[in-house]
Amino acid sequence: MSQSLNTLREQRGSTDLKLTQPSASQIPSHDQRVIGLTGGIGMGKTTVSDYLASAYQLPILDADLYAREAVGPDSDVFQEIVERYGVGILLANGDLDRRRLGKIIFSSSAERLWLEQRIHPYVRDRMESQLQALPAEAYPTVVLVVPLLFEARMTDLVTEVWVIQCASVQQVERLLERDAKTSPEGDRLSLEQVQARINSQMAIEKKVACAHVVLDNSSTLDDLLSQVDRAIAGTRQTPQADASEPASRQASPGKSGLLQP
């Protein structure tokens, strides 16, 4: 896309923000507004979080970054992975071959669950410690980007849930396009492998039902960012389902998935 997020923000000006403030019943009782941004893989979470950081200077806590830390070369999880899958799971430089690992866990729900049980607790601890380091007085709004917000049972860390969605056809096309840009031609994901990654997560319809804010990324970038502006200004809806319920009620263990490798 030729236009930067900041450029689009400037073109729209501040008119999108002139909205009616939410009623007292809509305002979280927590002193700090903690937004949990989630959605299906490839639906635009990074685009939204980058915009929130650049246009509103909001601190972003990214679960995927912490998941990468969890499997770093010096971590206990890294050692467990090597013990379980052998040195063939490593790249020539000794780092974890995340692509090879991804093919293993997305072809076996048992292997995916084994890895999640080691990564998710670490990610949660990092989220909690980083939130404690961001006092409400200095940071009244914080954004947690968690692809598996429901599946990993982290909804209790946030005061509101934002779900980004797009049409399923667009999701598949975006994932295939993204993979083509980052993977060698002989090692690209097949349509079946892409679908397996999508199916490893809770159905987007269930996430939408638990959302305070639903962002539709089926149209243009400018339209998406306009929705973000309105959501930041306080336009929220009452979830159809209870976002505070544990993931066991939201989806079966077989629908859970790794914070994407």
N, C-alpha and C positions, 0 to 999 in steps of 0.2 A: 504494500500500500504506500503510495507516494507521500501522503500527508502524515506528519508526525502527530502523536497524541496531543502534544501541547498546541500545535498549530490548529487542530480541530477544536480544541478547547477555546482558543482565542477567537476563532471565527464565530462560534456560537455566543460568546460573551457570557454575561451572568443572567440572562433572561430565564434560563432553565431552572435557576435556583430560587426564583420568586414563587415559592409554593407555600400553602397553608401548613403551619406547624402541626405535628401530630398531637392528638389528645393525650391527656395524662395516662390513660389506660394503654396507650401505644408505646410510651416511653419506658425502656427497661429500667427496673429498679436499681440495677447495678450502677455505681458511680461512673463507670467507664463503659463506653459503647464499644463492644467487641463484636465485630462482624465476622461471621464464619462464611467464607466464600468457597463454594463447592460446585459440583456439576460433573457431567460425564467427561471422560478423557477426550481431549481435542475439541472441546466446545468453547474455549476462549477464556479460561481462568487467568492465564498469564496476561492477556491483553487487558483485562479489567484491573488486575492488581497493579500492573505497570502504570495504568492511567491514574489509579487512586494514589499511587506514590508520587507521580510527577505533577498532577494537577492539584492535589490536595495535601501533599507532603505527609501522607499517613504512613506510619510504620507498618511494614508488611512482614509477617512471620510465615515462612513458606515451609510446609510440612515436607515437601519433596527434598529440600535442601538438608533438612535434619535426617531424612531417610538415607540420603547419601552419606552423611556423617556416620550413621549407624553401621554401615558396611564398609567403612574406611579401613585401610590396611592395618591400622593399629587397634582395631576394635575386636571385642570378643566375638561379635556376630560374624565378622570376617573369618576368624579362625574356625568357627563352627561350620560356615559355608564350605570352606576348603576341605574340612574333615568329612563333610557329608557328600560332596560332589567330586572331590579330587582336584589335583592341580590343573586339570583340563578346564576348570572354570575360571582360570586366570589368563590374562593377556601376557604377552611376551615381557612386558615391563614389571610384571608382578601384581598389577592392579586387577580388580575384579572385572571379569567380562560380563558386564551388565546385560548385554544383548543375549548372550548364551544363557545366562541365568533367567532372563525373561522368558525365553522359549521353554525352559523347564517348568517354571511355576505356572505359566499360563496354559500348560497342557496337563496339569495335574492339580486338582483342588487341594489334595493332601499336602503337596509340596508348597503350594501357595500359603496354606494355613500355617505350616511349620515356620516359614519365613516371617509371616506377619506377626506371629506370636513373639518374635524376637525384635522386630523393628518397631512395631506400634508403641510398646511401652517407652522406648527411648525417645520417640518423636513426641509423645505426650509430655514426658519429663522436660524436654527442651522447650516445648510450648509454654508450659507452666512457669519455668524459670525465666524465660524471656518476658512473659507478661508481668511477672513480679518486678522486673527491671524497668518497666514502663509505667510509672505512676500516673494515675488518672489526672492529677493536677497538671502535669506537663503534656500528657498524651490522652486527651479525652476520647479519641477514637483510634482503635487499633484493628488491623485486618489480619485474620488468620486464613491462609489459603490451604485448605485441606481437601484433597480429592476424595478421601474416604472419611469425611466428617461423620457420617452416620455409621458406616461399617466399622470404623475404629472406635466408636463410642466416645467421641470428643465433643458432642454438642453441649455438654455442661460447661465447656470453657468459653462459650460465646453467649452474647445476649440477643443476637438475632442471626438468622440464617439467610444467606443469599444463594440462590441456585441459578446458574447460567445454563441455558439449554439451546439447542438448535435442532433442525430436522435430522433424522437418523441418516439420511442419504448424505447430507452435508458433513456430518460427523465422520463417516467412513471416508469420504473424499479428502477431507482435511488431514486425516491420519495417514492415508496413503501418500498424499503430497508431502507431508512433513517427513515421513520415513524415506521417501525418495531423495530428499535433499540431504539427509544425514547418513544414509547407509550406502555401501558399495552395491553396484548393480546385482551382483550374484548373491547378495545376502539380505535382500529386502523382504519385508513382511508380505505374506500372501493375504488375500482377502479373508481367508479363513482365520489366519492368525490375528488380523486386526479385529475381526468379529469376536474372537476369543477374549481379547483384552476388554472389549466393550462389555461382553457378557459377564466378565469377572466382577463387575461393579453392580451395585444396587441399581435397579431400573430407574431411569431419569424421571419417570412419572411419579414414583414414590418419593423421590427427593423433592420434586416440585410441590407435592402435597404437604410437605413439611416446611416449606419456605415462607419467610416473612416477605421476601423480595424475590421475584422471578425476573431474570434478565433474558430476553430473547435475542440470540445472536444469529438469527436466520436471515437478517437483512444486511444493511450497510454498517460500516464501522461507526460512522457518525450517529446512526440511529442507536447503536448499542451504547455509546458513550453518553448520549442524551438520557437514556434510561438510568445510567449510573448516576448522573447528576441529580436526577429526581429522587433516586433512592437515598443518596447522601443527604439530600435536603429533608428527608424524613418521611417520604411516602412509603408506607408499609401496608401489608395485608395480614389478616389472621390466617395462620396455617390451617389447612384442612385436617392435617394430622398433627400430633404432638411431637415437635422436634426434640423434646427432651427425653423421649422414650429411648431405651437402649436399642442398639442395632439388631438384637436378637428378635425384636418385635417388628422391625422394619424389613428385614431380609434374612433369608436363610444363610447359614455359614457358606454354602456353596456359591453364593453370589458375592462374597467378600473378595477383595483384591488387594494386591500389594500397592503401596505408593509407587506409582509406575516407574520401573527401571528404564 
